[in-house]
Amino acid sequence: MSGVRVLVVEDDDGIGTALVRGLEREGYDTERVTTAADAERADPADVVILDLGLPDRDGLDLCRSLRRRSDAAIVVVTARGEEPDRVAALDIGADDYVVKPFGFAELLARIRAVLRRTHPAGDVLTHGGLTVDGRGHRVTLGDAEIPLTPKEFDILQCLASDPGRVFTRREMFARVWGGHWYGPTKVLDVHVASLRRKLGRPELIETVYGRGFRLGPPA
């Protein structure tokens, strides 16, 4: 899930730290805050994991506030498991409701599900004869399907998300590797070279020297 930003609003250090580690391991760009005030000041996110038991403000009130100013998917994660609590959260704008304790695999599945519902347009990207299907993890060029490795797919999906825009090397490492790559930066060039060979149209991915890469104009 490269390029997807998750904001974790959780004041319990044990739960919050585990969530951040797990989400980053899955490739999500993750930030954690412990108060409603910090959540209000945080950078925009694609998904908010929201605990209702916050020290400075009721979580339902924060959920209502976040929904008024953002289209982020909101997944409430809380020990409050009674039906009135679930109904109240969903009625004020939460997209899903998970009761503690929960399995991390279940939370990941729920994040993927709410992203499919809230960001459907991002599932399939097209550029001329090139199609990048995020949900199916498939790439086609013309009538031919192009088999790619996961990293090659993520690089192409990044570029196809805004054709013509120059993505810096730093941005691409952040989106494709989650900012957690400490080896040689030439690894990006190796993947881009392989991607060009597989597409059979090297000119489709342009190098902007000193800056990064962009998706060139369709043929």
HELIX and SHEET records of a PDB file:
HELIX    1   1 ASP A   13  ARG A   25  1                                  13    
HELIX    2   2 ALA A   36  ARG A   41  1                                   6    
HELIX    3   3 GLY A   59  ARG A   69  1                                  11    
HELIX    4   4 GLU A   83  ASP A   91  1                                   9    
HELIX    5   5 PHE A  104  THR A  118  1                                  15    
HELIX    6   6 PRO A  120  ASP A  123  5                                   4    
HELIX    7   7 PRO A  150  ALA A  160  1                                  11    
HELIX    8   8 ARG A  169  VAL A  176  1                                   8    
HELIX    9   9 LYS A  186  LEU A  199  1                                  14    
HELIX   10  10 PRO A  202  LEU A  204  5                                   3    
SHEET    1   A 5 ASP A  29  VAL A  33  0                                        
SHEET    2   A 5 ARG A   5  VAL A   9  1                                        
SHEET    3   A 5 VAL A  47  LEU A  50  1                                        
SHEET    4   A 5 ALA A  73  THR A  78  1                                        
SHEET    5   A 5 ASP A  96  VAL A  99  1                                        
SHEET    1   B 4 VAL A 124  HIS A 127  0                                        
SHEET    2   B 4 LEU A 130  ASP A 133 -1                                        
SHEET    3   B 4 ARG A 138  LEU A 141 -1                                        
SHEET    4   B 4 ALA A 144  GLU A 145 -1                                        
SHEET    1   C 3 PHE A 167  THR A 168  0                                        
SHEET    2   C 3 GLY A 212  LEU A 215 -1                                        
SHEET    3   C 3 ILE A 205  VAL A 208 -1                                        
END                                                                             
